[in-house]
């Protein structure tokens, strides 16, 4: 069990550092979603299911959807899945 906790902690650190250095906005949102899901699993291991459900719903769910909608509104995401940065 300790190995799994160490892997989760290492993954959490990697996600938090990589989201800061990622230049593509869509990629950083996906990394942020994975950060929230890893944090949700850590809350479950800490025997706090109420925080785990909240982290999954708000962190990975609502916040990510709001980020995707914002990227769509500013034109960073095209309908075909191509980024605006690739066209330039």
Secondary structure as GFF3:
##gff-version 3
##sequence-region A 1 88
A	DSSP	alpha_helix	2	21	.	.	.	ID=ss1
A	DSSP	alpha_helix	25	45	.	.	.	ID=ss2
A	DSSP	alpha_helix	49	54	.	.	.	ID=ss3
A	DSSP	pi_helix	55	62	.	.	.	ID=ss4
A	DSSP	alpha_helix	63	74	.	.	.	ID=ss5
A	DSSP	alpha_helix	84	87	.	.	.	ID=ss6
###
